[in-house]
């Protein structure tokens, strides 16, 4: 007989409230709620003091989306990961022979890293 005839605890009981709105008022309320349930939005508006009323995405996280896209494209087109992996492998087995081809791979990887850094700094709106 668990719970039969028991009264709900007043501290945890939900007390519904009815609010009558015109269709335009309801539409506006739903717009303001922006993805929140209407109940959650109304509670937030009434009881939140220090919190923002609506959570929104921060604007301007990426200052220059074109530069970020270029950086990602450069990363995708480069062989930097492969080149660095080959160099690390040869260094680990003790067979790293630094010839012209290896120097060129290191220079290419270094140039890609510098370019990526510059584009990402630009995309984030940061100065170097």
N, C-alpha and C positions, 0 to 999 in steps of 0.2 A: 504494500500500500504506500509506496513512495510517492509523495506529492499530492495524494488525493485529499481534497478538502483543505489544503494549505493555502494560506494567503501569500501573495507575492511580497517579497521584501521591499519595503518602500524605498530603500536606497538604490535598488537596482531596477525597479519597475519603470517601464517606459510609459510616459504620459503623452498621448497624442494631442496635437493641437490642429484645429481646422482653420484654414485661411481661404477666404473667397476672393478670387481674382477675376478680372475680365480676361478675355482671351489675349488681348494685347499686353496686359500686365504679366500674364503667365509666360508669354513669349519673351518678354524683356527679362523676366527673372531667369528663364532658362539660358538666355544669352549671357547674363551676368555670372551665372554659375559655371559656365565654360567647362563642362565635363564633370563637375562635381554633382553629387545628388543634390536635389533641391533642399532636402533636410540638412545636409552637411553645410551647404552654402549659407542657409539662413542661420544655423547655429553659429557659424564662423562670424557672420556679420554682427550677430547680437552679443556674442560672448568673447570674441578675440580682442585682446587689448594691444598686445605688442606684436602679434603675428600679422602677416600680410593677409588680406581678405581672400585673395585668389592667388594660387600658385601659378606662376607663368614662367615660361622659358626665358633665361637671360638673353637679352638681345646683344648682338655685336660680339659674340664669343669669338668669331673668326672675322677679323677686320677685312681680309681680302680673300674671298673664296676662290678667286682665280689663281692666286699664288699658292693656296693650299692644294688645289687640284693639280697645278703644275708640279708641285713637290711630290705628290703621290704618283703622278704619271712618270716622273723621272725615276722614282724609286722602283716602280714596276718595270721600266724599260732597262734599267741598269743591271749589270751583272755583279754588282758590289757584293752581295751576299755570297755568291759563288766564288768570286775572287778571294774574298777574305777567308772563306772556308778552306780553299785550296792552300792558301799561305799558312794558315794555322795547322792544317794537317801535315804539311811538309816540315814545318818547324817542330811539331810534336814528335815526328819519327826521326828527326835529326837529318833530314835530307833537303833542307832548305838551301838551295843554291841561288844566290842572288845574282842573277844575270840580267840582261837587258829586258827580257820578257817579264821577269818578276818585278823589276823596277817600274816598268810601264803599268803593270797591274796595280801596284801600290799607288802610283801617281794617279791612275784613273779612279781608284777607290777614294783616294783623298779628295780629288776634285769633285766627285759626286757628293761626298759628305759635306763639303763646304757649300756646294750649291743647294743641297737640301736644307742645310742650316739656315742659309740666307733666305730661302723661300718661306720656310716655316716661321722664321722670325718676322718676316714681312706680313705673312698671313695672320699672325697673332698681334700685329700692330706694335711690335717691339723693335727697338733700335739695337743694333749690334754693339 
